[in-house]
Amino acid sequence: MLRKLAALLVATAAMTGVARAADVNLAYVEWSDAVVATNILKTVLEDEGNTVTLTPLPAAAMWQAVATGEADAMVAAWLPVTHKDYYEKLKDQVDLIGPNVEGAKIGWAVPAYTDISSVAELKDKGDLVDNQIIGIDPGAGLMQASEKAVKEYDLPEKLVDGSDATMTAALKDAIDRKQNIVVTTWTPHWMFGRWDLKYLDDPKGVFGGEETVNTVARKGLKDDMPEVYAILSKFKLTLDDEQKVMLENEEGGDPADTAKKWVENNSDKVKAWTE
């Protein structure tokens, strides 16, 4: 009797358009922009009655988790360059919903006072930066592009693996001591709100041009969780949105709390995703 009643309630909800709660698993890579976007999306989905689990993973594992259905979606797919290899390998196993942030880019940056303006100049000015380029996690698309840049420009510098946190810590230390440094980076990132930095010109175009950050879902999500999918398809942020929240997080804010605050203060934007 109880099973029949439950089935009747589900059927009634479907016919009347009442949203059905879902258990959603969002995968993300622990880059500061992805942390912001994923927590904002989590807040909105939970406000709509869903239960949301966040799963931090390296970039390659994040793509794989969505492709295998272990995760339902992600909002941290950088295309067409940064995550090109992942997408080409898995595009038939995922649902590319589309951009959630536009105007993104990747490359190398230096403090504004550094006497280097182009990647090509590093071939002769390596001593200025201790012949090192400070990188992030080795599985990142940015690191793959950086390895290619080292070869394309025939640079003497060593690409140093690390993480977003270790890269920004090294940048802070160098700036505090007025020293020169080259770091792998991307926009949006809070570092551009904290310090006066400049991207190095890339005359060979190794890092590509403008990128978009995309929402990707597992196959079948549209049918399994139509209300969740509808929100994913409308979810969009601006570079300014992300960078302001990223800076709050970096200054000690809890990502879950800053996301809730942003949602509360941007009800018009959120309404456009949920209606």
N, C-alpha and C positions, 0 to 999 in steps of 0.2 A: 504494500500500500504506500509506504514512504517513498519507494523508488518511483512508483507511478506519479506521485505528487511532485517529486523533484523534476521528473521528466516534463511534466505538465508546466511547471514554473519556467523551465528553460525555454520550452517551446513558446510560451506566452511572452517571455521577454524578447525572444527573437522576432515575434510578430509585431510587437508593440514598439520595437526599436529601443527598448531599455538596454543600457550598456551592461555588458557582462564583465565582471571582474576577472582578471587574468593574473597568472604568475609569470612575470616577465624577467628574463635574464639578459642584462645588457653587458656586453664585453667592452673593455676599453683599455687603451695603452696609457700608462701613467705619465703622460705629457700634460703640462699645466692647462693647455687649452682643452684637451679631451676630458680632463677631470671636471672642468667647469661645465662643458656642454652636457656631459653624461649625468652630472648631478642635477642640472636644471631639468633635463628630460625626466629623470627619476622622480623629482618633486611633482612635476605636472602629471605624470602617469599615476602616481600615488594619490594625488588630489582627485583623480577621476575614479578612484576606488580599486586600483590594481595593487598587487604586491610586486615589488621590484627588488631584484638582487643585482648587485654590481660585481663584476668579475674582472679584476685587473690582470692583464696578460701582456707579454711581449707582442710586438706588432704582428709577427708571423702567426703566432698562436691565436691572436685575436681573430684574424681572418679565417683561420682553420676552424675555430670554434663556431663561427657563424655558418661556415660551409657545411659542417657536419651536423648542425642543429643543436649542439651543446649550448650555444647562446642564441638568443632570439634575434638580436640586432646589435649594431654598433653605430656610433655617429662620428667616427674618427678615421674615415677612409680618405686619404689624400690622393687626389688624381688631377691630372693624368700622369704625373712623373713619379712622385715619391713612393706610391704603392702600386706602381705599374706592374711589377713582376707578380705580386700577390694576386692582383685582379686578373691578369692574363691567365694565371694558373687555375683560378677558382671561379671565373666569371659564369660558368655554366652551372655552378652549384650555389650561387647566391642571387639575391634580388637587389640590384643596385637601384635604390629609390631616387637618389639625386642629391644635389648640393644642399647643405645646411649652413655653410659659410662660404662666401665668395671673396675674392681678393687676397687669398692666402699666397704665401711664397716660402721658398726655402733657400738657403745659401749659407755663406760665411759672413760673419760680422766682426768688427773690431771697434774698440773705443774711438770716439770721434777725433781724439788727439793723435791717434796713431798715423804715422806717415806712410800709409799704404792705402791705395784706393782701388786696386784691382787684384783679382786672384793671380793674374800673370806676374805681378810684381813680387810675389812671394818667392819666385825662383831666385831672385837676387837679394832679397831682403829677409831671408830666413832667420838670420841672426837676431833680428829685432824681436822675434817671437819664440826664441829658443828652438827654432826648427820644429815646432809642434803645432798641430791643429787640435784643439780640445773638442772631442766629440761626445756623443750620447751612447745609448745602448747599441751594441753591434748589429742587432737584427733590424734596426730601423732603416727605412728607405732613404732617409737623409744621409745615413752613413754609407749606404751603397753608392749614392750619388757623389759623396765626398771622396770615396775611394777612386771613383772614375775620374774626378777632377784632379786628384793627385797625379794620376797617370797621364791624362790629357794635357796637363800643363807641365808635365815632367818636373814636379816639385821635389825638393829635398826634404820637405817637412814630413814628420811622422804623424799619422792620424791616431789619436789616443782615444781608446774606448772609454766609456763611462756611463753616465745617465744624465737626465735633465738636471737633477739636483747637483751632481758633481761638476757638471759644466758651468752652471750658474754660480756655484761656489768659487770655482777657479776664476771666473770673470770678475766677481766681486772683489776677490783678493787682489787681482791685478790692478783693478781700478783704484782700490784703496791705496795701493802703493804707487800709483801713476805709472804702471808698467804696461807694456804692449802685450796683446794676446789676440789670437784668432780663435773664434768658437763657431761650431756648427749651430745654426739656429733657424728659426722659422717665424712667420707672422701668421696668426696672432701669438704673441708671447709677452708676458708681463715685463720682461727685461727692458723692452723699448719704452715703457712708462717709468722705469726706475733710473736708467742711465742714458747718457747721450752716446748713441751707437750709430754706426753706418754699415750698410751692407757693402761688401766688396763687389765691384763690377765683375761680370762673368762673360767676357767677350766670346767665348766658345759656346755659350749657352748650355753648359753641362747641367745646370740646375733647373733648366726650363724657365718658362715664364710664369704667368699667374696660375695659381692652382685653386682648386675648390676642395673643401672638406665635405665628404659625402656621408649620407645615411645608407647603410646596407643591412638588409634583413635576411633571415634564413628563408629558404624556399618553403612555401606553404603558410607563412605567417599571415598573409593577407586573408586567407580562408579561415585559419584557426583563431586569429585574434583581430577581427576587422576593425574594432574600435581603436585598438592600439596601433594598428597599421595606419589608420587615418591620421592619427596624431603624428606618427613618424613622417608621413608624407608631407605634412605642413610645417614641421619643425624647422625653424630658421633663426639664426643669430647673426648679428653684425660683428665686424672686427672690434668695434668699440665696445659692444656689449661684453664680449669675451675678455678683452684686455683689462677692463675695469674690474671685473670679478676676479680675474687671475691675480691682479695686483693686491686685491683685498686678501686673497688666500695666502699670498706670499708674505703679507704683513701680519700674519697670524690668524686669519679667519679660518673657521672650519668649513670645508667645501660644502657640506650638507647645509650648514646655516646660511652661508652666503648665497647658495642657490635658492633657498626658500625666500630670502630677503629680495633677491632679484625678481622672483616670480610674483611676490606680493607687490612690488613696485612697478611691474610691467604687465598689468592685467590685460591691457588692450592687445598686446602681442600674444600673450598666452591664449586669450579668447579666440584669436584667429586660428590657433592650432587645434582647439578642442571643439569648435562648432561644426 
